[in-house]
Amino acid sequence: MSNVIKNPRNGCALHGALQTVQEIEGAVPVVHANAGCGVINYLANKTVGNGASRYSGFATPGTAVQERHVIFGGASRLREQIKNTIKVVNGDLYVILNSCESAMVGDDVDAMTREIVEQGEPVACTLIAGFNGGSHYGYEHVIYDILKSIDGVKKNEKSTDEKLINIFGIVPEKDPYWQGNLEEIRRIFAGVGLKANLFFGVYGGVNDLVNAKNAVASVVFSRWGELPAKLLKERFDVPYISVSSLPNLASDERELIEKVSEYAKIDPEVKESFLESEGRYERNYLSRIRDDIFEYDLGKRTLIVGDEEQVIRYGKLFKEVFGARVVGAVLTDALKKDEEHETDNTEILEAVAENIYITSDEKDIEDIIKRSRAQVVIGSSLEKRIAEKNNVSLLEFSYPIYHRAILNQTTVGVRGAVEFVSDYITAVKQAEKEKSQVLHDYLKQLKNQNSWQGHTSKKGQVKQINLVSELAARESI
Amino acid sequence: MSFLDERKALTREKRLSSLSHFHGTLEGLIDETSGAEIKQRIRTFSQVHVDETIYAFDVLSKIEDAAIIVNGSIGCAALGIGQDQEKDFSWFSTNLVERDTILGGDDKLREAILRANEEKHPKAIFIIGTPVVAINNDDINSVILELEDEIGIPIISIYTDGFKSKTPVTGYDIVTHSLLKYLIDKNVDLKDDYINVISFSENIEDVASIAGILHELNIKFQVLPRFSNVDEIRRASKARATVVLNPDEGDYLARELQEVYGVPYIESEAPIGFRGTKNFLQRLGIFLNIEEQVVKYIDEAEAKISEQFVSNILEDKRVFVDASLSKVYGYGRLLTNLGGQVVGFSSPFVDLENRKQLKRFDFLNKNAIAIIGNGQQFEKANELEKNGIDIYFSENVGNSFVTDEGAVVVSTRNRVTYGFEGVDVIIASVRRALRLKEKGTGGSSYKDSFKRRSGNWYVKQEVS
């Protein structure tokens, strides 16, 4: 049974489905819910600073159901909304999204969708309700539902493209770096002569959904892409590869490309040349920071709060680059009981972190951080207060991240790894500088005191200085 | 007449016959609203918009020592993420799932109340209702009755449901109703020497601007319910008087404080622009018997503004104002004084209380565009290109559609627009916006065939 949650961060299935459709160029979401359901997600994501897509926020068509629709049913309201959305809003695909109200009332969303599809209009729907799960669940199910029906909406003959790879598992918005990460995956695949079918962002669009069946394989980068990949396997014989996390180091990239090369034709020379170049890039930058690793003691006790995929990726990176001890991992997207997926990352997680927790409740997370005696927490802005209270440094890398604009920055691939590492070192150096300033001031105060009594009282003002200073935490590194 | 005898606040539609759709001219709108009741209309195409749950959560989240429980599915509680609050803000979700929609969520609500009390030690707990709970008809009151004595602080149900009103300010009314009924001190024998400044939606910049003026005039005040605490709300009934920053939102609370607790309501317009701020302060000065002091302060402010005021920066520019109806007057007048031609406005709703404001729109031609709609960007897009609008002055979030239609946005977000300080800031914002004119991205979201049609073809009259 699910419990009460303090400071829940991930929204509901409708939110996940909505933000997924919004990020597909040419797709128009139509929310069949009360007026505010579609807005809440927009207001939440707006704080994160990814910008807003064309059909997000107040531009999103929605039935804005009223009391009469709850009492008498809202199917006819939905029918007129779909019909008029097509008349008013430019789009290549209209996706009807269900909600808690509609599910409780029992509106036949499917029938309304079929009715309009029979008229030749490009419309798909998903029947999941908000209370069915979180936004990761919504992402996975809406993609699954669209792929299930798109063949009947946008006809095209299957013609396998030996270079095309479907990318699943990067959840728009809920991975704060989703756009940059998709672009980095595209760069890696392009490096070995493959094309990434991204669905979202600059290089994605409705055509990617139509072409998904023509891919030579699908790659699922977290458990949250398994369902659509399986569907393509069952219906169109597109094989899929599940990997526990996005690649970070050159060795991860090699492992990924080797797996993909079992299905896609890759020129061995091109592959070796690209991977060698990636390795060189990584070696060059990581060798430049060797002094920092030792001088700033970067292998600190680390705890990670975020999606399972992020926990695995950041954990591996911290262990391999800095020799850090990952004393705990808090999975905020995972289900306590997952009956839908075959993916089981238990062993990988246990190899990455000493303790694994599944929760997104702030009180639980606070207790875990306190008990862990971590020096560094990689988490979200919601951990800021806890970090300050417990004198722990915070690196904000998981959702939500407040007061930072994140557009095309990436944390994936060797470039993302270097960016992540440089952010960490910057934060540590800033904290050290501030700590050093506090100590200088302290020394000055001591020298200017006339009596030991004065020393004692002044010392009380700066007694908070410790390994990872309070000031460092305040800067929320 | 007080509405406090009602168990729940009435919706704006029921209390003031509020209208949430109109698309026509100012003259038509005045005509439409001139009767004893305003006829409702129904859109057969709409876009998502804020509802009363969002507004209620927003204002309650700014009461510093209260706890908030969002009683609904996990997604409704994403409202808290949107608050982007300071470090001490936290909120709880009862996290209702499918099973709870069948068996009821009372146990979870009980657990949430106990946790909120234990972990936050609040002075009051607010329970925000959501669609799932409303449809399920969960018995929230019995849980409150059971726990209120046990934990010893007020547990207050906010009867929002997200689908009974098309006018989201109903959320403020619902909060007002609950605060008046369950929190505000009923013992009003002694009055104190401060005034209540009612704020529901103003940003911190605007509230600070007005607070700064009151401080300079040595007027003691407390702001509520936004940026307040539980004790300040309790004391609202002991104030000397009440002023309201946005009458569309705070009028209900001020009137009830006057009606039920005898706290005089100093009615005024929103303190926007030079004249708006002047009128606001003059009324306050008259009531508090500090007219001379206020006049002196205004004269000094006027002298400062006059030095920088350039009356022609909007010359030859066609301007559209998108704001709460009680603020359209202040913004519109200021933009007209800057040389602009205000050719239309849109507001989220109009109700019986707004009729007198509509008649004061002397800066507008009687054929000026009048759009009433909460959000509904497509209705505004329909008019922008058609009417060659240059400047879109907006207090709402998410206006990028405007640039697609060839206009440029002057936003009031994240800056001060109230008080004398606001005049300078608005002028600076207008200047910046003019530099961006002609830099629109193009590529409208809306079909040309739609934009050629009237803005009313998809609207039905409500059948009563």
Boltz contact constraints between the chains, C-beta under 6 A:
constraints:
  - contact:
      token1: [A, 2]
      token2: [B, 95]
      max_distance: 6.0
  - contact:
      token1: [A, 2]
      token2: [B, 97]
      max_distance: 6.0
  - contact:
      token1: [A, 4]
      token2: [B, 92]
      max_distance: 6.0
  - contact:
      token1: [A, 4]
      token2: [B, 94]
      max_distance: 6.0
  - contact:
      token1: [A, 4]
      token2: [B, 108]
      max_distance: 6.0
  - contact:
      token1: [A, 4]
      token2: [B, 111]
      max_distance: 6.0
  - contact:
      token1: [A, 4]
      token2: [B, 112]
      max_distance: 6.0
  - contact:
      token1: [A, 4]
      token2: [B, 115]
      max_distance: 6.0
  - contact:
      token1: [A, 5]
      token2: [B, 93]
      max_distance: 6.0
  - contact:
      token1: [A, 5]
      token2: [B, 95]
      max_distance: 6.0
  - contact:
      token1: [A, 6]
      token2: [B, 90]
      max_distance: 6.0
  - contact:
      token1: [A, 6]
      token2: [B, 92]
      max_distance: 6.0
  - contact:
      token1: [A, 7]
      token2: [B, 90]
      max_distance: 6.0
  - contact:
      token1: [A, 8]
      token2: [B, 74]
      max_distance: 6.0
  - contact:
      token1: [A, 8]
      token2: [B, 77]
      max_distance: 6.0
  - contact:
      token1: [A, 8]
      token2: [B, 93]
      max_distance: 6.0
  - contact:
      token1: [A, 11]
      token2: [B, 75]
      max_distance: 6.0
  - contact:
      token1: [A, 11]
      token2: [B, 78]
      max_distance: 6.0
  - contact:
      token1: [A, 12]
      token2: [B, 73]
      max_distance: 6.0
  - contact:
      token1: [A, 12]
      token2: [B, 74]
      max_distance: 6.0
  - contact:
      token1: [A, 12]
      token2: [B, 75]
      max_distance: 6.0
  - contact:
      token1: [A, 14]
      token2: [B, 75]
      max_distance: 6.0
  - contact:
      token1: [A, 15]
      token2: [B, 75]
      max_distance: 6.0
  - contact:
      token1: [A, 31]
      token2: [B, 48]
      max_distance: 6.0
  - contact:
      token1: [A, 34]
      token2: [B, 131]
      max_distance: 6.0
  - contact:
      token1: [A, 34]
      token2: [B, 162]
      max_distance: 6.0
  - contact:
      token1: [A, 34]
      token2: [B, 163]
      max_distance: 6.0
  - contact:
      token1: [A, 35]
      token2: [B, 48]
      max_distance: 6.0
  - contact:
      token1: [A, 35]
      token2: [B, 49]
      max_distance: 6.0
  - contact:
      token1: [A, 35]
      token2: [B, 51]
      max_distance: 6.0
  - contact:
      token1: [A, 36]
      token2: [B, 50]
      max_distance: 6.0
  - contact:
      token1: [A, 36]
      token2: [B, 51]
      max_distance: 6.0
  - contact:
      token1: [A, 36]
      token2: [B, 53]
      max_distance: 6.0
  - contact:
      token1: [A, 36]
      token2: [B, 54]
      max_distance: 6.0
  - contact:
      token1: [A, 36]
      token2: [B, 162]
      max_distance: 6.0
  - contact:
      token1: [A, 38]
      token2: [B, 48]
      max_distance: 6.0
  - contact:
      token1: [A, 39]
      token2: [B, 48]
      max_distance: 6.0
  - contact:
      token1: [A, 39]
      token2: [B, 50]
      max_distance: 6.0
  - contact:
      token1: [A, 40]
      token2: [B, 78]
      max_distance: 6.0
  - contact:
      token1: [A, 40]
      token2: [B, 79]
      max_distance: 6.0
  - contact:
      token1: [A, 43]
      token2: [B, 82]
      max_distance: 6.0
  - contact:
      token1: [A, 44]
      token2: [B, 78]
      max_distance: 6.0
  - contact:
      token1: [A, 44]
      token2: [B, 81]
      max_distance: 6.0
  - contact:
      token1: [A, 44]
      token2: [B, 82]
      max_distance: 6.0
  - contact:
      token1: [A, 47]
      token2: [B, 84]
      max_distance: 6.0
  - contact:
      token1: [A, 54]
      token2: [B, 445]
      max_distance: 6.0
  - contact:
      token1: [A, 57]
      token2: [B, 398]
      max_distance: 6.0
  - contact:
      token1: [A, 58]
      token2: [B, 47]
      max_distance: 6.0
  - contact:
      token1: [A, 58]
      token2: [B, 375]
      max_distance: 6.0
  - contact:
      token1: [A, 58]
      token2: [B, 377]
      max_distance: 6.0
  - contact:
      token1: [A, 58]
      token2: [B, 398]
      max_distance: 6.0
  - contact:
      token1: [A, 59]
      token2: [B, 377]
      max_distance: 6.0
  - contact:
      token1: [A, 60]
      token2: [B, 47]
      max_distance: 6.0
  - contact:
      token1: [A, 60]
      token2: [B, 48]
      max_distance: 6.0
  - contact:
      token1: [A, 61]
      token2: [B, 47]
      max_distance: 6.0
  - contact:
      token1: [A, 62]
      token2: [B, 48]
      max_distance: 6.0
  - contact:
      token1: [A, 64]
      token2: [B, 46]
      max_distance: 6.0
  - contact:
      token1: [A, 65]
      token2: [B, 163]
      max_distance: 6.0
  - contact:
      token1: [A, 66]
      token2: [B, 163]
      max_distance: 6.0
  - contact:
      token1: [A, 67]
      token2: [B, 163]
      max_distance: 6.0
  - contact:
      token1: [A, 67]
      token2: [B, 164]
      max_distance: 6.0
  - contact:
      token1: [A, 70]
      token2: [B, 163]
      max_distance: 6.0
  - contact:
      token1: [A, 80]
      token2: [B, 44]
      max_distance: 6.0
  - contact:
      token1: [A, 84]
      token2: [B, 44]
      max_distance: 6.0
  - contact:
      token1: [A, 84]
      token2: [B, 45]
      max_distance: 6.0
  - contact:
      token1: [A, 84]
      token2: [B, 458]
      max_distance: 6.0
  - contact:
      token1: [A, 88]
      token2: [B, 45]
      max_distance: 6.0
  - contact:
      token1: [A, 88]
      token2: [B, 378]
      max_distance: 6.0
  - contact:
      token1: [A, 88]
      token2: [B, 446]
      max_distance: 6.0
  - contact:
      token1: [A, 88]
      token2: [B, 450]
      max_distance: 6.0
  - contact:
      token1: [A, 90]
      token2: [B, 445]
      max_distance: 6.0
  - contact:
      token1: [A, 90]
      token2: [B, 447]
      max_distance: 6.0
  - contact:
      token1: [A, 100]
      token2: [B, 73]
      max_distance: 6.0
  - contact:
      token1: [A, 100]
      token2: [B, 132]
      max_distance: 6.0
  - contact:
      token1: [A, 101]
      token2: [B, 131]
      max_distance: 6.0
  - contact:
      token1: [A, 104]
      token2: [B, 101]
      max_distance: 6.0
  - contact:
      token1: [A, 104]
      token2: [B, 135]
      max_distance: 6.0
  - contact:
      token1: [A, 130]
      token2: [B, 73]
      max_distance: 6.0
  - contact:
      token1: [A, 130]
      token2: [B, 75]
      max_distance: 6.0
  - contact:
      token1: [A, 131]
      token2: [B, 73]
      max_distance: 6.0
  - contact:
      token1: [A, 131]
      token2: [B, 97]
      max_distance: 6.0
  - contact:
      token1: [A, 131]
      token2: [B, 98]
      max_distance: 6.0
  - contact:
      token1: [A, 384]
      token2: [B, 87]
      max_distance: 6.0
  - contact:
      token1: [A, 385]
      token2: [B, 87]
      max_distance: 6.0
  - contact:
      token1: [A, 400]
      token2: [B, 81]
      max_distance: 6.0
  - contact:
      token1: [A, 402]
      token2: [B, 84]
      max_distance: 6.0
